[in-house]
Amino acid sequence: MLYFEPGCATAKLTGAQANLRYEVRGFDPETGQWLEWGDRTLTADANGEIALPKPPSERDLAVRLRASDF
């Protein structure tokens, strides 16, 4: 899980498993709703880094990344 405050810069996550695909979903703590984020999957590069897309909301946002096997 990651947490973003309003106005945060676009982030790059390090330490992921290299070349593994991850499901990504945003969570709005104000409304309690899950939000779609980009195409819903991101793939770590050969160094285990993931460039996260721009958040789908300008409010506080939690983000869940989950290793995917699809």
mmCIF file as Biopython writes it, N, C-alpha, C and O atoms, coordinates in Angstrom:
data_model
#
loop_
_atom_site.group_PDB
_atom_site.id
_atom_site.type_symbol
_atom_site.label_atom_id
_atom_site.label_alt_id
_atom_site.label_comp_id
_atom_site.label_asym_id
_atom_site.label_entity_id
_atom_site.label_seq_id
_atom_site.pdbx_PDB_ins_code
_atom_site.Cartn_x
_atom_site.Cartn_y
_atom_site.Cartn_z
_atom_site.occupancy
_atom_site.B_iso_or_equiv
_atom_site.auth_seq_id
_atom_site.auth_asym_id
_atom_site.pdbx_PDB_model_num
ATOM 1   N N  . MET A ? 1  ? 0.850   -1.182  0.000   1.0 0.0 1  A 1 
ATOM 2   C CA . MET A ? 1  ? 0.000   0.000   0.000   1.0 0.0 1  A 1 
ATOM 3   C C  . MET A ? 1  ? 0.886   1.233   0.000   1.0 0.0 1  A 1 
ATOM 4   O O  . MET A ? 1  ? 1.944   1.265   0.629   1.0 0.0 1  A 1 
ATOM 5   N N  . LEU A ? 2  ? 0.433   2.235   -0.713  1.0 0.0 2  A 1 
ATOM 6   C CA . LEU A ? 2  ? 1.093   3.533   -0.782  1.0 0.0 2  A 1 
ATOM 7   C C  . LEU A ? 2  ? 0.068   4.593   -0.420  1.0 0.0 2  A 1 
ATOM 8   O O  . LEU A ? 2  ? -1.135  4.349   -0.507  1.0 0.0 2  A 1 
ATOM 9   N N  . TYR A ? 3  ? 0.536   5.767   -0.015  1.0 0.0 3  A 1 
ATOM 10  C CA . TYR A ? 3  ? -0.382  6.851   0.323   1.0 0.0 3  A 1 
ATOM 11  C C  . TYR A ? 3  ? 0.110   8.134   -0.310  1.0 0.0 3  A 1 
ATOM 12  O O  . TYR A ? 3  ? 1.288   8.474   -0.200  1.0 0.0 3  A 1 
ATOM 13  N N  . PHE A ? 4  ? -0.792  8.855   -0.977  1.0 0.0 4  A 1 
ATOM 14  C CA . PHE A ? 4  ? -0.464  10.119  -1.626  1.0 0.0 4  A 1 
ATOM 15  C C  . PHE A ? 4  ? -1.321  11.234  -1.052  1.0 0.0 4  A 1 
ATOM 16  O O  . PHE A ? 4  ? -2.526  11.064  -0.864  1.0 0.0 4  A 1 
ATOM 17  N N  . GLU A ? 5  ? -0.699  12.377  -0.772  1.0 0.0 5  A 1 
ATOM 18  C CA . GLU A ? 5  ? -1.414  13.570  -0.362  1.0 0.0 5  A 1 
ATOM 19  C C  . GLU A ? 5  ? -1.651  14.427  -1.591  1.0 0.0 5  A 1 
ATOM 20  O O  . GLU A ? 5  ? -0.970  14.244  -2.600  1.0 0.0 5  A 1 
ATOM 21  N N  . PRO A ? 6  ? -2.603  15.364  -1.540  1.0 0.0 6  A 1 
ATOM 22  C CA . PRO A ? 6  ? -2.846  16.237  -2.686  1.0 0.0 6  A 1 
ATOM 23  C C  . PRO A ? 6  ? -1.564  16.964  -3.099  1.0 0.0 6  A 1 
ATOM 24  O O  . PRO A ? 6  ? -0.788  17.413  -2.256  1.0 0.0 6  A 1 
ATOM 25  N N  . GLY A ? 7  ? -1.363  17.068  -4.403  1.0 0.0 7  A 1 
ATOM 26  C CA . GLY A ? 7  ? -0.214  17.794  -4.928  1.0 0.0 7  A 1 
ATOM 27  C C  . GLY A ? 7  ? 1.076   17.004  -4.997  1.0 0.0 7  A 1 
ATOM 28  O O  . GLY A ? 7  ? 2.113   17.559  -5.362  1.0 0.0 7  A 1 
ATOM 29  N N  . CYS A ? 8  ? 1.043   15.723  -4.658  1.0 0.0 8  A 1 
ATOM 30  C CA . CYS A ? 8  ? 2.251   14.905  -4.736  1.0 0.0 8  A 1 
ATOM 31  C C  . CYS A ? 8  ? 2.707   14.769  -6.192  1.0 0.0 8  A 1 
ATOM 32  O O  . CYS A ? 8  ? 1.896   14.718  -7.116  1.0 0.0 8  A 1 
ATOM 33  N N  . ALA A ? 9  ? 4.013   14.714  -6.361  1.0 0.0 9  A 1 
ATOM 34  C CA . ALA A ? 9  ? 4.574   14.493  -7.691  1.0 0.0 9  A 1 
ATOM 35  C C  . ALA A ? 9  ? 4.332   13.055  -8.115  1.0 0.0 9  A 1 
ATOM 36  O O  . ALA A ? 9  ? 4.093   12.185  -7.278  1.0 0.0 9  A 1 
ATOM 37  N N  . THR A ? 10 ? 4.394   12.810  -9.416  1.0 0.0 10 A 1 
ATOM 38  C CA . THR A ? 10 ? 4.285   11.447  -9.920  1.0 0.0 10 A 1 
ATOM 39  C C  . THR A ? 10 ? 5.407   10.619  -9.297  1.0 0.0 10 A 1 
ATOM 40  O O  . THR A ? 10 ? 6.544   11.079  -9.198  1.0 0.0 10 A 1 
ATOM 41  N N  . ALA A ? 11 ? 5.086   9.415   -8.883  1.0 0.0 11 A 1 
ATOM 42  C CA . ALA A ? 11 ? 6.030   8.603   -8.110  1.0 0.0 11 A 1 
ATOM 43  C C  . ALA A ? 11 ? 6.592   7.438   -8.916  1.0 0.0 11 A 1 
ATOM 44  O O  . ALA A ? 11 ? 6.005   6.979   -9.896  1.0 0.0 11 A 1 
ATOM 45  N N  . LYS A ? 12 ? 7.753   6.983   -8.462  1.0 0.0 12 A 1 
ATOM 46  C CA . LYS A ? 12 ? 8.356   5.754   -8.994  1.0 0.0 12 A 1 
ATOM 47  C C  . LYS A ? 12 ? 8.603   4.851   -7.791  1.0 0.0 12 A 1 
ATOM 48  O O  . LYS A ? 12 ? 9.265   5.246   -6.830  1.0 0.0 12 A 1 
ATOM 49  N N  . LEU A ? 13 ? 8.077   3.662   -7.853  1.0 0.0 13 A 1 
ATOM 50  C CA . LEU A ? 13 ? 8.231   2.689   -6.788  1.0 0.0 13 A 1 
ATOM 51  C C  . LEU A ? 13 ? 9.441   1.816   -7.085  1.0 0.0 13 A 1 
ATOM 52  O O  . LEU A ? 13 ? 9.614   1.362   -8.216  1.0 0.0 13 A 1 
ATOM 53  N N  . THR A ? 14 ? 10.266  1.582   -6.098  1.0 0.0 14 A 1 
ATOM 54  C CA . THR A ? 14 ? 11.415  0.691   -6.257  1.0 0.0 14 A 1 
ATOM 55  C C  . THR A ? 14 ? 11.246  -0.510  -5.336  1.0 0.0 14 A 1 
ATOM 56  O O  . THR A ? 14 ? 10.475  -0.466  -4.379  1.0 0.0 14 A 1 
ATOM 57  N N  . GLY A ? 15 ? 11.965  -1.568  -5.630  1.0 0.0 15 A 1 
ATOM 58  C CA . GLY A ? 15 ? 11.934  -2.744  -4.767  1.0 0.0 15 A 1 
ATOM 59  C C  . GLY A ? 15 ? 10.890  -3.776  -5.146  1.0 0.0 15 A 1 
ATOM 60  O O  . GLY A ? 15 ? 10.681  -4.741  -4.410  1.0 0.0 15 A 1 
ATOM 61  N N  . ALA A ? 16 ? 10.228  -3.590  -6.283  1.0 0.0 16 A 1 
ATOM 62  C CA . ALA A ? 16 ? 9.262   -4.586  -6.745  1.0 0.0 16 A 1 
ATOM 63  C C  . ALA A ? 16 ? 10.022  -5.765  -7.352  1.0 0.0 16 A 1 
ATOM 64  O O  . ALA A ? 16 ? 11.218  -5.666  -7.627  1.0 0.0 16 A 1 
ATOM 65  N N  . GLN A ? 17 ? 9.332   -6.858  -7.556  1.0 0.0 17 A 1 
ATOM 66  C CA . GLN A ? 17 ? 9.956   -8.006  -8.202  1.0 0.0 17 A 1 
ATOM 67  C C  . GLN A ? 17 ? 10.106  -7.699  -9.692  1.0 0.0 17 A 1 
ATOM 68  O O  . GLN A ? 17 ? 9.141   -7.314  -10.352 1.0 0.0 17 A 1 
ATOM 69  N N  . ALA A ? 18 ? 11.313  -7.870  -10.213 1.0 0.0 18 A 1 
ATOM 70  C CA . ALA A ? 18 ? 11.612  -7.544  -11.606 1.0 0.0 18 A 1 
ATOM 71  C C  . ALA A ? 18 ? 10.681  -8.263  -12.576 1.0 0.0 18 A 1 
ATOM 72  O O  . ALA A ? 18 ? 10.411  -9.456  -12.440 1.0 0.0 18 A 1 
ATOM 73  N N  . ASN A ? 19 ? 10.199  -7.508  -13.553 1.0 0.0 19 A 1 
ATOM 74  C CA . ASN A ? 19 ? 9.372   -8.012  -14.660 1.0 0.0 19 A 1 
ATOM 75  C C  . ASN A ? 19 ? 8.036   -8.627  -14.239 1.0 0.0 19 A 1 
ATOM 76  O O  . ASN A ? 19 ? 7.399   -9.313  -15.037 1.0 0.0 19 A 1 
ATOM 77  N N  . LEU A ? 20 ? 7.611   -8.395  -13.018 1.0 0.0 20 A 1 
ATOM 78  C CA . LEU A ? 20 ? 6.334   -8.936  -12.553 1.0 0.0 20 A 1 
ATOM 79  C C  . LEU A ? 20 ? 5.237   -7.899  -12.771 1.0 0.0 20 A 1 
ATOM 80  O O  . LEU A ? 20 ? 5.463   -6.698  -12.624 1.0 0.0 20 A 1 
ATOM 81  N N  . ARG A ? 21 ? 4.052   -8.378  -13.121 1.0 0.0 21 A 1 
ATOM 82  C CA . ARG A ? 21 ? 2.909   -7.503  -13.322 1.0 0.0 21 A 1 
ATOM 83  C C  . ARG A ? 21 ? 2.161   -7.331  -12.003 1.0 0.0 21 A 1 
ATOM 84  O O  . ARG A ? 21 ? 2.039   -8.270  -11.217 1.0 0.0 21 A 1 
ATOM 85  N N  . TYR A ? 22 ? 1.662   -6.118  -11.776 1.0 0.0 22 A 1 
ATOM 86  C CA . TYR A ? 22 ? 0.938   -5.791  -10.554 1.0 0.0 22 A 1 
ATOM 87  C C  . TYR A ? 22 ? -0.408  -5.159  -10.900 1.0 0.0 22 A 1 
ATOM 88  O O  . TYR A ? 22 ? -0.513  -4.344  -11.816 1.0 0.0 22 A 1 
ATOM 89  N N  . GLU A ? 23 ? -1.428  -5.553  -10.151 1.0 0.0 23 A 1 
ATOM 90  C CA . GLU A ? 23 ? -2.728  -4.901  -10.253 1.0 0.0 23 A 1 
ATOM 91  C C  . GLU A ? 23 ? -2.657  -3.646  -9.387  1.0 0.0 23 A 1 
ATOM 92  O O  . GLU A ? 23 ? -2.151  -3.699  -8.266  1.0 0.0 23 A 1 
ATOM 93  N N  . VAL A ? 24 ? -3.152  -2.528  -9.888  1.0 0.0 24 A 1 
ATOM 94  C CA . VAL A ? 24 ? -3.123  -1.275  -9.141  1.0 0.0 24 A 1 
ATOM 95  C C  . VAL A ? 24 ? -4.545  -0.732  -9.006  1.0 0.0 24 A 1 
ATOM 96  O O  . VAL A ? 24 ? -5.303  -0.685  -9.975  1.0 0.0 24 A 1 
ATOM 97  N N  . ARG A ? 25 ? -4.890  -0.321  -7.775  1.0 0.0 25 A 1 
ATOM 98  C CA . ARG A ? 25 ? -6.193  0.297   -7.508  1.0 0.0 25 A 1 
ATOM 99  C C  . ARG A ? 25 ? -5.994  1.414   -6.517  1.0 0.0 25 A 1 
ATOM 100 O O  . ARG A ? 25 ? -5.176  1.315   -5.602  1.0 0.0 25 A 1 
ATOM 101 N N  . GLY A ? 26 ? -6.747  2.478   -6.704  1.0 0.0 26 A 1 
ATOM 102 C CA . GLY A ? 26 ? -6.715  3.594   -5.768  1.0 0.0 26 A 1 
ATOM 103 C C  . GLY A ? 26 ? -7.863  3.469   -4.780  1.0 0.0 26 A 1 
ATOM 104 O O  . GLY A ? 26 ? -8.894  2.868   -5.084  1.0 0.0 26 A 1 
ATOM 105 N N  . PHE A ? 27 ? -7.679  4.039   -3.600  1.0 0.0 27 A 1 
ATOM 106 C CA . PHE A ? 27 ? -8.727  4.037   -2.583  1.0 0.0 27 A 1 
ATOM 107 C C  . PHE A ? 27 ? -8.873  5.445   -2.044  1.0 0.0 27 A 1 
ATOM 108 O O  . PHE A ? 27 ? -7.903  6.029   -1.561  1.0 0.0 27 A 1 
ATOM 109 N N  . ASP A ? 28 ? -10.076 5.998   -2.119  1.0 0.0 28 A 1 
ATOM 110 C CA . ASP A ? 28 ? -10.357 7.338   -1.600  1.0 0.0 28 A 1 
ATOM 111 C C  . ASP A ? 28 ? -10.787 7.202   -0.138  1.0 0.0 28 A 1 
ATOM 112 O O  . ASP A ? 28 ? -11.888 6.721   0.128   1.0 0.0 28 A 1 
ATOM 113 N N  . PRO A ? 29 ? -9.939  7.616   0.823   1.0 0.0 29 A 1 
ATOM 114 C CA . PRO A ? 29 ? -10.291 7.441   2.232   1.0 0.0 29 A 1 
ATOM 115 C C  . PRO A ? 29 ? -11.468 8.315   2.684   1.0 0.0 29 A 1 
ATOM 116 O O  . PRO A ? 29 ? -12.102 8.022   3.697   1.0 0.0 29 A 1 
ATOM 117 N N  . GLU A ? 30 ? -11.760 9.379   1.942   1.0 0.0 30 A 1 
ATOM 118 C CA . GLU A ? 30 ? -12.900 10.228  2.299   1.0 0.0 30 A 1 
ATOM 119 C C  . GLU A ? 30 ? -14.224 9.559   1.993   1.0 0.0 30 A 1 
ATOM 120 O O  . GLU A ? 30 ? -15.164 9.634   2.785   1.0 0.0 30 A 1 
ATOM 121 N N  . THR A ? 31 ? -14.300 8.899   0.834   1.0 0.0 31 A 1 
ATOM 122 C CA . THR A ? 31 ? -15.565 8.299   0.405   1.0 0.0 31 A 1 
ATOM 123 C C  . THR A ? 31 ? -15.637 6.800   0.663   1.0 0.0 31 A 1 
ATOM 124 O O  . THR A ? 31 ? -16.721 6.215   0.659   1.0 0.0 31 A 1 
ATOM 125 N N  . GLY A ? 32 ? -14.472 6.173   0.889   1.0 0.0 32 A 1 
ATOM 126 C CA . GLY A ? 32 ? -14.429 4.734   1.084   1.0 0.0 32 A 1 
ATOM 127 C C  . GLY A ? 32 ? -14.574 3.952   -0.208  1.0 0.0 32 A 1 
ATOM 128 O O  . GLY A ? 32 ? -14.864 2.756   -0.179  1.0 0.0 32 A 1 
ATOM 129 N N  . GLN A ? 33 ? -14.373 4.619   -1.359  1.0 0.0 33 A 1 
ATOM 130 C CA . GLN A ? 33 ? -14.550 3.957   -2.653  1.0 0.0 33 A 1 
ATOM 131 C C  . GLN A ? 33 ? -13.211 3.609   -3.291  1.0 0.0 33 A 1 
ATOM 132 O O  . GLN A ? 33 ? -12.235 4.352   -3.184  1.0 0.0 33 A 1 
ATOM 133 N N  . TRP A ? 34 ? -13.192 2.452   -3.962  1.0 0.0 34 A 1 
ATOM 134 C CA . TRP A ? 34 ? -12.044 2.056   -4.766  1.0 0.0 34 A 1 
ATOM 135 C C  . TRP A ? 34 ? -12.144 2.755   -6.112  1.0 0.0 34 A 1 
ATOM 136 O O  . TRP A ? 34 ? -13.238 2.901   -6.658  1.0 0.0 34 A 1 
ATOM 137 N N  . LEU A ? 35 ? -11.005 3.192   -6.652  1.0 0.0 35 A 1 
ATOM 138 C CA . LEU A ? 35 ? -10.953 3.923   -7.910  1.0 0.0 35 A 1 
ATOM 139 C C  . LEU A ? 35 ? -10.101 3.184   -8.927  1.0 0.0 35 A 1 
ATOM 140 O O  . LEU A ? 35 ? -9.092  2.573   -8.574  1.0 0.0 35 A 1 
ATOM 141 N N  . GLU A ? 36 ? -10.505 3.238   -10.180 1.0 0.0 36 A 1 
ATOM 142 C CA . GLU A ? 36 ? -9.677  2.688   -11.246 1.0 0.0 36 A 1 
ATOM 143 C C  . GLU A ? 36 ? -8.470  3.601   -11.428 1.0 0.0 36 A 1 
ATOM 144 O O  . GLU A ? 36 ? -8.575  4.820   -11.292 1.0 0.0 36 A 1 
ATOM 145 N N  . TRP A ? 37 ? -7.331  3.004   -11.735 1.0 0.0 37 A 1 
ATOM 146 C CA . TRP A ? 37 ? -6.118  3.781   -11.916 1.0 0.0 37 A 1 
ATOM 147 C C  . TRP A ? 37 ? -5.426  3.301   -13.178 1.0 0.0 37 A 1 
ATOM 148 O O  . TRP A ? 37 ? -4.839  2.219   -13.187 1.0 0.0 37 A 1 
ATOM 149 N N  . GLY A ? 38 ? -5.486  4.078   -14.233 1.0 0.0 38 A 1 
ATOM 150 C CA . GLY A ? 38 ? -4.858  3.688   -15.489 1.0 0.0 38 A 1 
ATOM 151 C C  . GLY A ? 38 ? -5.490  2.430   -16.045 1.0 0.0 38 A 1 
ATOM 152 O O  . GLY A ? 38 ? -6.704  2.240   -15.963 1.0 0.0 38 A 1 
ATOM 153 N N  . ASP A ? 39 ? -4.653  1.568   -16.614 1.0 0.0 39 A 1 
ATOM 154 C CA . ASP A ? 39 ? -5.179  0.339   -17.225 1.0 0.0 39 A 1 
ATOM 155 C C  . ASP A ? 39 ? -5.295  -0.812  -16.226 1.0 0.0 39 A 1 
ATOM 156 O O  . ASP A ? 39 ? -5.511  -1.957  -16.624 1.0 0.0 39 A 1 
ATOM 157 N N  . ARG A ? 40 ? -5.152  -0.517  -14.933 1.0 0.0 40 A 1 
ATOM 158 C CA . ARG A ? 40 ? -5.303  -1.465  -13.824 1.0 0.0 40 A 1 
ATOM 159 C C  . ARG A ? 40 ? -4.132  -2.400  -13.621 1.0 0.0 40 A 1 
ATOM 160 O O  . ARG A ? 40 ? -4.089  -3.093  -12.604 1.0 0.0 40 A 1 
ATOM 161 N N  . THR A ? 41 ? -3.170  -2.456  -14.544 1.0 0.0 41 A 1 
ATOM 162 C CA . THR A ? 41 ? -1.979  -3.260  -14.310 1.0 0.0 41 A 1 
ATOM 163 C C  . THR A ? 41 ? -0.738  -2.448  -14.673 1.0 0.0 41 A 1 
ATOM 164 O O  . THR A ? 41 ? -0.744  -1.641  -15.603 1.0 0.0 41 A 1 
ATOM 165 N N  . LEU A ? 42 ? 0.307   -2.684  -13.919 1.0 0.0 42 A 1 
ATOM 166 C CA . LEU A ? 42 ? 1.612   -2.076  -14.169 1.0 0.0 42 A 1 
ATOM 167 C C  . LEU A ? 42 ? 2.644   -3.181  -14.102 1.0 0.0 42 A 1 
ATOM 168 O O  . LEU A ? 42 ? 2.483   -4.137  -13.344 1.0 0.0 42 A 1 
ATOM 169 N N  . THR A ? 43 ? 3.692   -3.063  -14.877 1.0 0.0 43 A 1 
ATOM 170 C CA . THR A ? 43 ? 4.746   -4.077  -14.882 1.0 0.0 43 A 1 
ATOM 171 C C  . THR A ? 43 ? 6.051   -3.472  -14.402 1.0 0.0 43 A 1 
ATOM 172 O O  . THR A ? 43 ? 6.479   -2.425  -14.888 1.0 0.0 43 A 1 
ATOM 173 N N  . ALA A ? 44 ? 6.674   -4.132  -13.451 1.0 0.0 44 A 1 
ATOM 174 C CA . ALA A ? 44 ? 7.981   -3.690  -12.965 1.0 0.0 44 A 1 
ATOM 175 C C  . ALA A ? 44 ? 9.013   -3.919  -14.062 1.0 0.0 44 A 1 
ATOM 176 O O  . ALA A ? 44 ? 8.930   -4.892  -14.812 1.0 0.0 44 A 1 
ATOM 177 N N  . ASP A ? 45 ? 9.985   -3.014  -14.149 1.0 0.0 45 A 1 
ATOM 178 C CA . ASP A ? 45 ? 11.026  -3.203  -15.157 1.0 0.0 45 A 1 
ATOM 179 C C  . ASP A ? 45 ? 12.075  -4.192  -14.649 1.0 0.0 45 A 1 
ATOM 180 O O  . ASP A ? 45 ? 11.907  -4.771  -13.575 1.0 0.0 45 A 1 
ATOM 181 N N  . ALA A ? 46 ? 13.137  -4.388  -15.396 1.0 0.0 46 A 1 
ATOM 182 C CA . ALA A ? 46 ? 14.173  -5.366  -15.044 1.0 0.0 46 A 1 
ATOM 183 C C  . ALA A ? 46 ? 14.887  -5.016  -13.747 1.0 0.0 46 A 1 
ATOM 184 O O  . ALA A ? 46 ? 15.520  -5.879  -13.139 1.0 0.0 46 A 1 
ATOM 185 N N  . ASN A ? 47 ? 14.793  -3.750  -13.311 1.0 0.0 47 A 1 
ATOM 186 C CA . ASN A ? 47 ? 15.407  -3.318  -12.048 1.0 0.0 47 A 1 
ATOM 187 C C  . ASN A ? 47 ? 14.419  -3.330  -10.887 1.0 0.0 47 A 1 
ATOM 188 O O  . ASN A ? 47 ? 14.773  -2.940  -9.775  1.0 0.0 47 A 1 
ATOM 189 N N  . GLY A ? 48 ? 13.194  -3.769  -11.128 1.0 0.0 48 A 1 
ATOM 190 C CA . GLY A ? 48 ? 12.181  -3.805  -10.067 1.0 0.0 48 A 1 
ATOM 191 C C  . GLY A ? 48 ? 11.562  -2.451  -9.791  1.0 0.0 48 A 1 
ATOM 192 O O  . GLY A ? 48 ? 11.064  -2.215  -8.690  1.0 0.0 48 A 1 
ATOM 193 N N  . GLU A ? 49 ? 11.581  -1.544  -10.779 1.0 0.0 49 A 1 
ATOM 194 C CA . GLU A ? 49 ? 10.988  -0.221  -10.613 1.0 0.0 49 A 1 
ATOM 195 C C  . GLU A ? 49 ? 9.676   -0.133  -11.382 1.0 0.0 49 A 1 
ATOM 196 O O  . GLU A ? 49 ? 9.527   -0.695  -12.467 1.0 0.0 49 A 1 
ATOM 197 N N  . ILE A ? 50 ? 8.724   0.593   -10.785 1.0 0.0 50 A 1 
ATOM 198 C CA . ILE A ? 50 ? 7.422   0.810   -11.411 1.0 0.0 50 A 1 
ATOM 199 C C  . ILE A ? 50 ? 7.155   2.303   -11.428 1.0 0.0 50 A 1 
ATOM 200 O O  . ILE A ? 50 ? 7.129   2.943   -10.376 1.0 0.0 50 A 1 
ATOM 201 N N  . ALA A ? 51 ? 6.959   2.861   -12.607 1.0 0.0 51 A 1 
ATOM 202 C CA . ALA A ? 51 ? 6.569   4.265   -12.738 1.0 0.0 51 A 1 
ATOM 203 C C  . ALA A ? 51 ? 5.055   4.335   -12.604 1.0 0.0 51 A 1 
ATOM 204 O O  . ALA A ? 51 ? 4.332   3.798   -13.443 1.0 0.0 51 A 1 
ATOM 205 N N  . LEU A ? 52 ? 4.574   4.988   -11.562 1.0 0.0 52 A 1 
ATOM 206 C CA . LEU A ? 52 ? 3.136   5.076   -11.335 1.0 0.0 52 A 1 
ATOM 207 C C  . LEU A ? 52 ? 2.527   6.184   -12.181 1.0 0.0 52 A 1 
ATOM 208 O O  . LEU A ? 52 ? 3.126   7.251   -12.319 1.0 0.0 52 A 1 
ATOM 209 N N  . PRO A ? 53 ? 1.347   5.953   -12.751 1.0 0.0 53 A 1 
ATOM 210 C CA . PRO A ? 53 ? 0.680   7.007   -13.519 1.0 0.0 53 A 1 
ATOM 211 C C  . PRO A ? 53 ? 0.151   8.095   -12.588 1.0 0.0 53 A 1 
ATOM 212 O O  . PRO A ? 53 ? 0.132   7.928   -11.368 1.0 0.0 53 A 1 
ATOM 213 N N  . LYS A ? 54 ? -0.270  9.194   -13.169 1.0 0.0 54 A 1 
ATOM 214 C CA . LYS A ? 54 ? -0.855  10.284  -12.392 1.0 0.0 54 A 1 
ATOM 215 C C  . LYS A ? 54 ? -2.065  9.763   -11.618 1.0 0.0 54 A 1 
ATOM 216 O O  . LYS A ? 54 ? -2.874  9.020   -12.174 1.0 0.0 54 A 1 
ATOM 217 N N  . PRO A ? 55 ? -2.203  10.139  -10.342 1.0 0.0 55 A 1 
ATOM 218 C CA . PRO A ? 55 ? -3.336  9.667   -9.539  1.0 0.0 55 A 1 
ATOM 219 C C  . PRO A ? 55 ? -4.674  10.061  -10.157 1.0 0.0 55 A 1 
ATOM 220 O O  . PRO A ? 55 ? -4.775  11.114  -10.786 1.0 0.0 55 A 1 
ATOM 221 N N  . PRO A ? 56 ? -5.710  9.225   -9.987  1.0 0.0 56 A 1 
ATOM 222 C CA . PRO A ? 56 ? -7.026  9.510   -10.560 1.0 0.0 56 A 1 
ATOM 223 C C  . PRO A ? 56 ? -7.817  10.548  -9.777  1.0 0.0 56 A 1 
ATOM 224 O O  . PRO A ? 56 ? -8.936  10.889  -10.160 1.0 0.0 56 A 1 
ATOM 225 N N  . SER A ? 57 ? -7.251  11.056  -8.684  1.0 0.0 57 A 1 
ATOM 226 C CA . SER A ? 57 ? -7.955  12.014  -7.842  1.0 0.0 57 A 1 
ATOM 227 C C  . SER A ? 57 ? -6.963  13.039  -7.310  1.0 0.0 57 A 1 
ATOM 228 O O  . SER A ? 57 ? -5.787  12.724  -7.127  1.0 0.0 57 A 1 
ATOM 229 N N  . GLU A ? 58 ? -7.423  14.260  -7.062  1.0 0.0 58 A 1 
ATOM 230 C CA . GLU A ? 58 ? -6.575  15.303  -6.494  1.0 0.0 58 A 1 
ATOM 231 C C  . GLU A ? 58 ? -6.678  15.338  -4.967  1.0 0.0 58 A 1 
ATOM 232 O O  . GLU A ? 58 ? -6.140  16.245  -4.332  1.0 0.0 58 A 1 
ATOM 233 N N  . ARG A ? 59 ? -7.362  14.363  -4.381  1.0 0.0 59 A 1 
ATOM 234 C CA . ARG A ? 59 ? -7.512  14.298  -2.926  1.0 0.0 59 A 1 
ATOM 235 C C  . ARG A ? 59 ? -6.544  13.265  -2.359  1.0 0.0 59 A 1 
ATOM 236 O O  . ARG A ? 59 ? -5.808  12.620  -3.105  1.0 0.0 59 A 1 
ATOM 237 N N  . ASP A ? 60 ? -6.548  13.111  -1.028  1.0 0.0 60 A 1 
ATOM 238 C CA . ASP A ? 60 ? -5.750  12.054  -0.413  1.0 0.0 60 A 1 
ATOM 239 C C  . ASP A ? 60 ? -6.133  10.738  -1.073  1.0 0.0 60 A 1 
ATOM 240 O O  . ASP A ? 60 ? -7.297  10.515  -1.407  1.0 0.0 60 A 1 
ATOM 241 N N  . LEU A ? 61 ? -5.146  9.869   -1.259  1.0 0.0 61 A 1 
ATOM 242 C CA . LEU A ? 61 ? -5.404  8.634   -1.977  1.0 0.0 61 A 1 
ATOM 243 C C  . LEU A ? 61 ? -4.470  7.542   -1.489  1.0 0.0 61 A 1 
ATOM 244 O O  . LEU A ? 61 ? -3.257  7.737   -1.418  1.0 0.0 61 A 1 
ATOM 245 N N  . ALA A ? 62 ? -5.034  6.402   -1.156  1.0 0.0 62 A 1 
ATOM 246 C CA . ALA A ? 62 ? -4.238  5.213   -0.858  1.0 0.0 62 A 1 
ATOM 247 C C  . ALA A ? 62 ? -4.195  4.378   -2.131  1.0 0.0 62 A 1 
ATOM 248 O O  . ALA A ? 62 ? -5.136  4.389   -2.924  1.0 0.0 62 A 1 
ATOM 249 N N  . VAL A ? 63 ? -3.113  3.664   -2.314  1.0 0.0 63 A 1 
ATOM 250 C CA . VAL A ? 63 ? -2.935  2.855   -3.523  1.0 0.0 63 A 1 
ATOM 251 C C  . VAL A ? 63 ? -2.536  1.444   -3.129  1.0 0.0 63 A 1 
ATOM 252 O O  . VAL A ? 63 ? -1.647  1.244   -2.302  1.0 0.0 63 A 1 
ATOM 253 N N  . ARG A ? 64 ? -3.194  0.480   -3.723  1.0 0.0 64 A 1 
ATOM 254 C CA . ARG A ? 64 ? -2.871  -0.913  -3.468  1.0 0.0 64 A 1 
ATOM 255 C C  . ARG A ? 64 ? -2.235  -1.500  -4.727  1.0 0.0 64 A 1 
ATOM 256 O O  . ARG A ? 64 ? -2.801  -1.425  -5.817  1.0 0.0 64 A 1 
ATOM 257 N N  . LEU A ? 65 ? -1.059  -2.081  -4.558  1.0 0.0 65 A 1 
ATOM 258 C CA . LEU A ? 65 ? -0.416  -2.846  -5.632  1.0 0.0 65 A 1 
ATOM 259 C C  . LEU A ? 65 ? -0.399  -4.292  -5.188  1.0 0.0 65 A 1 
ATOM 260 O O  . LEU A ? 65 ? 0.029   -4.612  -4.079  1.0 0.0 65 A 1 
ATOM 261 N N  . ARG A ? 66 ? -0.871  -5.161  -6.067  1.0 0.0 66 A 1 
ATOM 262 C CA . ARG A ? 66 ? -0.917  -6.575  -5.727  1.0 0.0 66 A 1 
ATOM 263 C C  . ARG A ? 66 ? -0.337  -7.374  -6.888  1.0 0.0 66 A 1 
ATOM 264 O O  . ARG A ? 66 ? -0.735  -7.192  -8.039  1.0 0.0 66 A 1 
ATOM 265 N N  . ALA A ? 67 ? 0.602   -8.254  -6.579  1.0 0.0 67 A 1 
ATOM 266 C CA . ALA A ? 67 ? 1.211   -9.088  -7.622  1.0 0.0 67 A 1 
ATOM 267 C C  . ALA A ? 67 ? 0.100   -9.823  -8.359  1.0 0.0 67 A 1 
ATOM 268 O O  . ALA A ? 67 ? -0.828  -10.355 -7.751  1.0 0.0 67 A 1 
ATOM 269 N N  . SER A ? 68 ? 0.215   -9.839  -9.659  1.0 0.0 68 A 1 
ATOM 270 C CA . SER A ? 68 ? -0.827  -10.416 -10.496 1.0 0.0 68 A 1 
ATOM 271 C C  . SER A ? 68 ? -0.280  -11.591 -11.278 1.0 0.0 68 A 1 
ATOM 272 O O  . SER A ? 68 ? 0.880   -11.587 -11.690 1.0 0.0 68 A 1 
ATOM 273 N N  . ASP A ? 69 ? -1.109  -12.590 -11.482 1.0 0.0 69 A 1 
ATOM 274 C CA . ASP A ? 69 ? -0.699  -13.720 -12.296 1.0 0.0 69 A 1 
ATOM 275 C C  . ASP A ? 69 ? -1.512  -13.795 -13.587 1.0 0.0 69 A 1 
ATOM 276 O O  . ASP A ? 69 ? -1.545  -14.830 -14.253 1.0 0.0 69 A 1 
ATOM 277 N N  . PHE A ? 70 ? -2.175  -12.668 -13.937 1.0 0.0 70 A 1 
ATOM 278 C CA . PHE A ? 70 ? -2.946  -12.664 -15.192 1.0 0.0 70 A 1 
ATOM 279 C C  . PHE A ? 70 ? -2.263  -11.849 -16.242 1.0 0.0 70 A 1 
ATOM 280 O O  . PHE A ? 70 ? -2.767  -11.735 -17.359 1.0 0.0 70 A 1 
#
